Amino acid sequence: MATMILKNNWFKTEDMGGDIVDFVRNHEDLTSMGRMHKCVSSADLVLKFRERAENLGLTLGKETAGLEKRGKKFMYLAEVKDDSHKDYALTLGFRNFSDKTLSYSSIAGSNVFLCCNGVCNSICKDGKMRHTIGNVDRNLIDSKIDIAFNQFINDKDRIHEQIAMMKNTTLTDEIVGKFVKQMIHSSYVGSANLVRMLEDLENPSLNSHNDNSVMRLMNACSYVTEHKITNPNQRTMASRECNNVIMGIIKSDFIPLGDGMEVEVLD
């Protein structure tokens, strides 16, 4: 699940016409905001992301982007295609604010959220990179992107392993009971949506009527969070919580995903 929230003063993907890079290069503002400040081109960063993905054998699919109309803030998400795992998608992306409010940060995972007010969360993220002349050079930018892709590859294998385990574990009343007991006090899901998940488990909205694995429960959670939770950040957190609770039940040594979550809010 990948979500990007933009206000009316932002250009959206559909506003950009053809290639995102050409539009951003013509509309981004790279004017420095002080003697020790240097902007990093978002158009160049998109190209670097595409190049790095290709070098690692990753195929990028649908791209989503947002550029503030002043040209100082940019966000980018790209789905990673995987023909062997067509029933779910992983996402890579970054946030590049060059108005000295927030630093560049790459994000990746199966649950990714980016908002134009500066809030972002994901399974993994790289460290911060301040836009100052002293530390913004080509090698540093490359290293930050490398960190993001390396973390993505590590977590990608982990996510594939989790989903395979869900598909290969039989869903029992005991598992459902433990899930309800742990989720009943969830502030992200709520009791009403928990009831909806159990109803969807009995009568699946997704194509899982003949599925007796734990994946049937995960599909019910995914459907309800996607269609019944309207707040994007809450939806992302609810989906992650359902995943972590289910995996914690079926795998005793499970380490929850989301340890690298970042939440930053502009003042």
C-alpha positions as a LaTeX table, in Angstrom:
\begin{tabular}{lrrr}
\hline
Residue & $x$ (\AA) & $y$ (\AA) & $z$ (\AA) \\
\hline
Met1 & 0.00 & 0.00 & 0.00 \\
Ala2 & 1.46 & 3.35 & $-1.07$ \\
Thr3 & $-0.20$ & 6.69 & $-0.33$ \\
Met4 & 0.78 & 10.25 & $-1.24$ \\
Ile5 & $-1.24$ & 13.19 & 0.02 \\
Leu6 & $-0.95$ & 16.53 & $-1.80$ \\
Lys7 & $-2.64$ & 19.91 & $-1.35$ \\
Asn8 & $-4.03$ & 22.08 & $-4.15$ \\
Asn9 & $-0.83$ & 24.11 & $-4.33$ \\
Trp10 & 1.06 & 21.06 & $-5.59$ \\
Phe11 & 1.47 & 19.72 & $-9.12$ \\
Lys12 & 0.28 & 16.09 & $-9.23$ \\
Thr13 & 1.42 & 13.26 & $-11.51$ \\
Glu14 & $-1.44$ & 13.86 & $-13.92$ \\
Asp15 & $-0.40$ & 17.51 & $-14.24$ \\
Met16 & 3.07 & 16.56 & $-15.41$ \\
Gly17 & 2.09 & 15.22 & $-18.81$ \\
Gly18 & 4.83 & 13.01 & $-20.22$ \\
Asp19 & 7.97 & 12.19 & $-18.28$ \\
Ile20 & 8.14 & 13.32 & $-14.65$ \\
Val21 & 11.80 & 14.29 & $-15.01$ \\
Asp22 & 11.23 & 16.79 & $-17.83$ \\
Phe23 & 8.39 & 18.50 & $-15.95$ \\
Val24 & 10.26 & 18.71 & $-12.67$ \\
Arg25 & 13.42 & 20.03 & $-14.32$ \\
Asn26 & 11.40 & 22.85 & $-15.89$ \\
His27 & 9.52 & 23.75 & $-12.70$ \\
Glu28 & 11.83 & 23.08 & $-9.74$ \\
Asp29 & 13.50 & 26.02 & $-8.01$ \\
Leu30 & 17.17 & 25.35 & $-7.26$ \\
Thr31 & 17.90 & 28.81 & $-5.90$ \\
Ser32 & 20.01 & 28.54 & $-2.74$ \\
Met33 & 18.54 & 29.90 & 0.48 \\
Gly34 & 21.72 & 31.15 & 2.08 \\
Arg35 & 25.49 & 31.11 & 1.75 \\
Met36 & 25.81 & 27.59 & 3.15 \\
His37 & 22.74 & 26.15 & 1.44 \\
Lys38 & 22.71 & 24.17 & $-1.79$ \\
Cys39 & 19.69 & 22.60 & $-3.48$ \\
Val40 & 19.69 & 19.06 & $-4.84$ \\
Ser41 & 17.81 & 18.61 & $-8.11$ \\
Ser42 & 14.77 & 16.35 & $-7.67$ \\
Ala43 & 14.86 & 15.59 & $-11.40$ \\
Asp44 & 18.40 & 14.25 & $-10.99$ \\
Leu45 & 17.30 & 12.18 & $-7.99$ \\
Val46 & 14.52 & 10.51 & $-10.00$ \\
Leu47 & 17.03 & 9.63 & $-12.71$ \\
Lys48 & 19.40 & 8.22 & $-10.10$ \\
Phe49 & 16.61 & 6.13 & $-8.57$ \\
Arg50 & 15.72 & 4.70 & $-11.97$ \\
Glu51 & 19.37 & 4.02 & $-12.79$ \\
Arg52 & 20.06 & 2.32 & $-9.47$ \\
Ala53 & 16.94 & 0.16 & $-9.79$ \\
Glu54 & 17.99 & $-0.95$ & $-13.26$ \\
Asn55 & 21.54 & $-1.75$ & $-12.10$ \\
Leu56 & 20.11 & $-3.93$ & $-9.31$ \\
Gly57 & 17.74 & $-5.74$ & $-11.67$ \\
Leu58 & 14.62 & $-4.10$ & $-10.22$ \\
Thr59 & 11.79 & $-3.08$ & $-12.56$ \\
Leu60 & 9.97 & 0.10 & $-11.58$ \\
Gly61 & 6.27 & 0.28 & $-12.42$ \\
Lys62 & 3.76 & 3.04 & $-11.75$ \\
Glu63 & 5.38 & 6.30 & $-10.64$ \\
Thr64 & 3.63 & 8.88 & $-8.46$ \\
Ala65 & 5.06 & 12.34 & $-7.90$ \\
Gly66 & 4.19 & 15.69 & $-6.39$ \\
Leu67 & 5.93 & 19.05 & $-6.83$ \\
Glu68 & 4.96 & 22.11 & $-4.83$ \\
Lys69 & 4.17 & 24.92 & $-7.25$ \\
Arg70 & 6.93 & 27.08 & $-5.73$ \\
Gly71 & 9.32 & 24.35 & $-6.92$ \\
Lys72 & 11.00 & 23.81 & $-3.55$ \\
Lys73 & 9.34 & 20.56 & $-2.38$ \\
Phe74 & 9.15 & 17.25 & $-4.22$ \\
Met75 & 7.97 & 13.73 & $-3.38$ \\
Tyr76 & 8.29 & 10.55 & $-5.44$ \\
Leu77 & 7.04 & 6.95 & $-5.17$ \\
Ala78 & 7.52 & 4.04 & $-7.58$ \\
Glu79 & 6.07 & 0.54 & $-7.44$ \\
Val80 & 8.58 & $-2.28$ & $-7.86$ \\
Lys81 & 7.32 & $-4.92$ & $-10.27$ \\
Asp82 & 7.86 & $-8.57$ & $-9.40$ \\
Asp83 & 6.29 & $-11.18$ & $-11.71$ \\
Ser84 & 6.72 & $-13.88$ & $-9.07$ \\
His85 & 4.68 & $-11.89$ & $-6.53$ \\
Lys86 & 1.83 & $-10.28$ & $-8.47$ \\
Asp87 & $-0.66$ & $-10.32$ & $-5.58$ \\
Tyr88 & 1.08 & $-7.46$ & $-3.72$ \\
Ala89 & 3.46 & $-4.60$ & $-4.48$ \\
Leu90 & 6.44 & $-2.98$ & $-2.79$ \\
Thr91 & 7.34 & 0.68 & $-3.15$ \\
Leu92 & 10.48 & 2.83 & $-3.27$ \\
Gly93 & 10.66 & 6.59 & $-3.10$ \\
Phe94 & 12.00 & 9.74 & $-1.52$ \\
Arg95 & 11.15 & 13.18 & $-0.18$ \\
Asn96 & 13.31 & 16.13 & $-1.24$ \\
Phe97 & 12.49 & 19.49 & 0.37 \\
Ser98 & 15.00 & 22.18 & $-0.60$ \\
Asp99 & 13.48 & 25.06 & 1.39 \\
Lys100 & 15.49 & 24.21 & 4.55 \\
Thr101 & 12.46 & 22.76 & 6.37 \\
Leu102 & 13.23 & 19.04 & 6.08 \\
Ser103 & 16.14 & 17.02 & 4.79 \\
Tyr104 & 16.19 & 14.55 & 1.94 \\
Ser105 & 15.05 & 11.07 & 2.95 \\
Ser106 & 14.52 & 7.85 & 1.00 \\
Ile107 & 11.75 & 5.45 & 2.03 \\
Ala108 & 10.71 & 1.95 & 1.04 \\
Gly109 & 8.41 & $-0.89$ & 1.99 \\
Ser110 & 5.00 & $-2.49$ & 1.51 \\
Asn111 & 3.24 & 0.24 & 3.53 \\
Val112 & 4.50 & 3.67 & 2.52 \\
Phe113 & 2.93 & 7.04 & 3.33 \\
Leu114 & 4.08 & 10.48 & 2.19 \\
Cys115 & 2.29 & 13.73 & 2.97 \\
Cys116 & 3.05 & 17.24 & 1.75 \\
Asn117 & 3.06 & 18.51 & 5.35 \\
Gly118 & 6.23 & 16.55 & 6.01 \\
Val119 & 4.82 & 13.38 & 7.57 \\
Cys120 & 6.19 & 10.15 & 6.17 \\
Asn121 & 6.43 & 6.56 & 7.31 \\
Ser122 & 7.65 & 3.33 & 5.81 \\
Ile123 & 9.27 & 0.05 & 6.72 \\
Cys124 & 12.77 & 1.38 & 6.19 \\
Lys125 & 14.40 & 4.69 & 5.55 \\
Asp126 & 17.92 & 6.03 & 5.18 \\
Gly127 & 19.56 & 8.68 & 7.28 \\
Lys128 & 19.05 & 12.38 & 6.80 \\
Met129 & 21.01 & 14.56 & 4.39 \\
Arg130 & 21.09 & 18.28 & 5.04 \\
His131 & 21.21 & 20.62 & 2.06 \\
Thr132 & 24.42 & 22.48 & 2.87 \\
Ile133 & 27.38 & 23.15 & 0.63 \\
Gly134 & 29.64 & 21.35 & 3.08 \\
Asn135 & 28.03 & 17.93 & 2.76 \\
Val136 & 26.00 & 17.79 & $-0.45$ \\
Asp137 & 28.19 & 16.26 & $-3.13$ \\
Arg138 & 27.69 & 13.54 & $-5.70$ \\
Asn139 & 29.22 & 10.76 & $-3.60$ \\
Leu140 & 27.01 & 11.53 & $-0.59$ \\
Ile141 & 23.84 & 11.56 & $-2.67$ \\
Asp142 & 24.83 & 8.25 & $-4.22$ \\
Ser143 & 25.56 & 6.73 & $-0.81$ \\
Lys144 & 22.18 & 7.81 & 0.58 \\
Ile145 & 20.37 & 6.21 & $-2.37$ \\
Asp146 & 22.50 & 3.07 & $-1.96$ \\
Ile147 & 21.44 & 2.80 & 1.69 \\
Ala148 & 17.77 & 3.02 & 0.73 \\
Phe149 & 18.06 & 0.35 & $-1.98$ \\
Asn150 & 20.08 & $-1.98$ & 0.25 \\
Gln151 & 17.49 & $-1.70$ & 3.03 \\
Phe152 & 14.73 & $-2.25$ & 0.49 \\
Ile153 & 16.32 & $-5.45$ & $-0.83$ \\
Asn154 & 16.79 & $-6.80$ & 2.70 \\
Asp155 & 13.21 & $-6.03$ & 3.71 \\
Lys156 & 11.86 & $-7.26$ & 0.35 \\
Asp157 & 13.14 & $-10.77$ & 1.07 \\
Arg158 & 11.72 & $-10.55$ & 4.58 \\
Ile159 & 8.28 & $-9.53$ & 3.31 \\
His160 & 8.26 & $-12.33$ & 0.74 \\
Glu161 & 9.11 & $-14.78$ & 3.52 \\
Gln162 & 6.27 & $-13.50$ & 5.68 \\
Ile163 & 3.67 & $-13.77$ & 2.93 \\
Ala164 & 4.84 & $-17.28$ & 2.04 \\
Met165 & 4.46 & $-18.25$ & 5.70 \\
Met166 & 0.90 & $-16.85$ & 5.80 \\
Lys167 & 0.00 & $-18.81$ & 2.66 \\
Asn168 & 1.46 & $-22.03$ & 4.09 \\
Thr169 & $-0.12$ & $-21.80$ & 7.57 \\
Thr170 & $-3.62$ & $-23.19$ & 8.10 \\
Leu171 & $-6.07$ & $-20.71$ & 9.57 \\
Thr172 & $-7.53$ & $-22.08$ & 12.82 \\
Asp173 & $-10.06$ & $-20.80$ & 15.34 \\
Glu174 & $-7.19$ & $-20.44$ & 17.81 \\
Ile175 & $-5.32$ & $-18.08$ & 15.48 \\
Val176 & $-8.45$ & $-16.01$ & 14.89 \\
Gly177 & $-9.12$ & $-15.87$ & 18.64 \\
Lys178 & $-5.58$ & $-14.66$ & 19.39 \\
Phe179 & $-5.88$ & $-12.05$ & 16.63 \\
Val180 & $-9.13$ & $-10.68$ & 18.07 \\
Lys181 & $-7.73$ & $-10.63$ & 21.61 \\
Gln182 & $-4.70$ & $-8.59$ & 20.54 \\
Met183 & $-6.50$ & $-6.26$ & 18.13 \\
Ile184 & $-9.57$ & $-5.42$ & 20.21 \\
His185 & $-7.83$ & $-2.45$ & 21.83 \\
Ser186 & $-6.11$ & $-1.22$ & 18.66 \\
Ser187 & $-6.37$ & 2.55 & 18.28 \\
Tyr188 & $-5.57$ & 2.29 & 14.56 \\
Val189 & $-8.17$ & $-0.34$ & 13.62 \\
Gly190 & $-10.99$ & 0.27 & 16.11 \\
Ser191 & $-13.66$ & $-2.19$ & 17.28 \\
Ala192 & $-16.06$ & $-1.45$ & 14.41 \\
Asn193 & $-13.43$ & $-2.24$ & 11.77 \\
Leu194 & $-12.36$ & $-5.34$ & 13.70 \\
Val195 & $-15.94$ & $-6.61$ & 13.40 \\
Arg196 & $-15.87$ & $-5.80$ & 9.68 \\
Met197 & $-12.65$ & $-7.82$ & 9.32 \\
Leu198 & $-14.27$ & $-10.85$ & 10.95 \\
Glu199 & $-17.33$ & $-10.46$ & 8.71 \\
Asp200 & $-15.11$ & $-10.29$ & 5.65 \\
Leu201 & $-13.25$ & $-13.34$ & 6.88 \\
Glu202 & $-16.55$ & $-15.28$ & 6.76 \\
Asn203 & $-17.65$ & $-13.79$ & 3.42 \\
Pro204 & $-14.50$ & $-12.60$ & 1.62 \\
Ser205 & $-14.68$ & $-9.54$ & $-0.59$ \\
Leu206 & $-11.42$ & $-10.60$ & $-2.22$ \\
Asn207 & $-11.02$ & $-13.85$ & $-4.11$ \\
Ser208 & $-10.22$ & $-16.05$ & $-1.12$ \\
His209 & $-13.40$ & $-18.14$ & $-0.58$ \\
Asn210 & $-11.48$ & $-21.40$ & $-0.97$ \\
Asp211 & $-8.41$ & $-20.22$ & 0.90 \\
Asn212 & $-8.04$ & $-21.85$ & 4.32 \\
Ser213 & $-4.67$ & $-20.29$ & 5.06 \\
Val214 & $-3.78$ & $-17.35$ & 7.28 \\
Met215 & $-3.59$ & $-15.29$ & 4.09 \\
Arg216 & $-7.40$ & $-15.28$ & 4.11 \\
Leu217 & $-7.30$ & $-13.35$ & 7.40 \\
Met218 & $-4.68$ & $-10.96$ & 6.05 \\
Asn219 & $-6.80$ & $-10.35$ & 2.93 \\
Ala220 & $-9.80$ & $-9.50$ & 5.14 \\
Cys221 & $-7.66$ & $-7.02$ & 7.08 \\
Ser222 & $-6.30$ & $-5.49$ & 3.88 \\
Tyr223 & $-9.76$ & $-5.05$ & 2.36 \\
Val224 & $-11.23$ & $-3.36$ & 5.44 \\
Thr225 & $-8.27$ & $-1.04$ & 6.03 \\
Glu226 & $-8.26$ & $-0.02$ & 2.36 \\
His227 & $-12.01$ & 0.62 & 2.07 \\
Lys228 & $-13.17$ & 1.59 & 5.56 \\
Ile229 & $-10.34$ & 3.70 & 7.06 \\
Thr230 & $-10.32$ & 7.10 & 5.42 \\
Asn231 & $-7.31$ & 8.70 & 7.14 \\
Pro232 & $-4.29$ & 7.71 & 4.99 \\
Asn233 & $-1.73$ & 7.61 & 7.81 \\
Gln234 & $-4.10$ & 5.64 & 10.06 \\
Arg235 & $-4.78$ & 3.26 & 7.18 \\
Thr236 & $-1.07$ & 2.61 & 6.73 \\
Met237 & $-0.50$ & 2.08 & 10.45 \\
Ala238 & $-3.56$ & $-0.21$ & 10.77 \\
Ser239 & $-2.37$ & $-2.37$ & 7.90 \\
Arg240 & 1.09 & $-2.66$ & 9.44 \\
Glu241 & $-0.36$ & $-3.49$ & 12.86 \\
Cys242 & $-2.53$ & $-6.26$ & 11.42 \\
Asn243 & 0.50 & $-7.71$ & 9.64 \\
Asn244 & 2.67 & $-7.56$ & 12.75 \\
Val245 & 0.01 & $-9.13$ & 15.00 \\
Ile246 & $-0.71$ & $-11.97$ & 12.57 \\
Met247 & 2.98 & $-12.71$ & 12.06 \\
Gly248 & 3.59 & $-12.55$ & 15.81 \\
Ile249 & 0.94 & $-15.23$ & 16.29 \\
Ile250 & 2.23 & $-17.68$ & 13.69 \\
Lys251 & 5.96 & $-17.06$ & 14.18 \\
Ser252 & 7.30 & $-17.00$ & 17.71 \\
Asp253 & 10.60 & $-15.31$ & 16.80 \\
Phe254 & 8.98 & $-12.67$ & 14.58 \\
Ile255 & 10.53 & $-9.17$ & 14.65 \\
Pro256 & 7.93 & $-6.54$ & 13.65 \\
Leu257 & 8.45 & $-4.60$ & 10.45 \\
Gly258 & 8.38 & $-0.85$ & 10.81 \\
Asp259 & 11.42 & $-0.40$ & 13.05 \\
Gly260 & 12.67 & 2.29 & 10.66 \\
Met261 & 9.48 & 4.31 & 10.67 \\
Glu262 & 9.97 & 8.05 & 10.52 \\
Val263 & 7.35 & 10.58 & 11.54 \\
Glu264 & 8.27 & 14.21 & 11.01 \\
Val265 & 5.82 & 17.10 & 11.10 \\
Leu266 & 6.49 & 20.64 & 9.97 \\
Asp267 & 5.99 & 23.32 & 12.61 \\
\hline
\end{tabular}
